[in-house]
Amino acid sequence: MKRLLTAGLFTALLVLGSGTVASASCYGDLNGDGVVDAADDEVLKSVFGAQDGDADYLVEADLDGDGVIGGTDYAALQRAKADGC
């Protein structure tokens, strides 16, 4: 499986034997397991405060795309959890 992660949106591309490509996306799914849950909270908490350019900066956790993983990203993740995938 090939994964492309961008700004909190998990996109999985799976090329099936027939050459068909299956895709699944879920905003806020930071760990790529197909659901937005407490495990994603843990991912965000582990990089909270990181900025673009820092070794621990995770672009997937920067849900608002401002280059800093902070409170607005946490709030966006909580909304995504409430909305579900």
Secondary structure, DSSP 8 states (H G I E B T S, - for coil): -EEEEETTEEEEEEE-TTS-EEEEEEET-TTSSSS-SHHHHHHHHHHTT-BTTSTT--GGG-TT-SSB-SHHHHHHHHHHHHH--
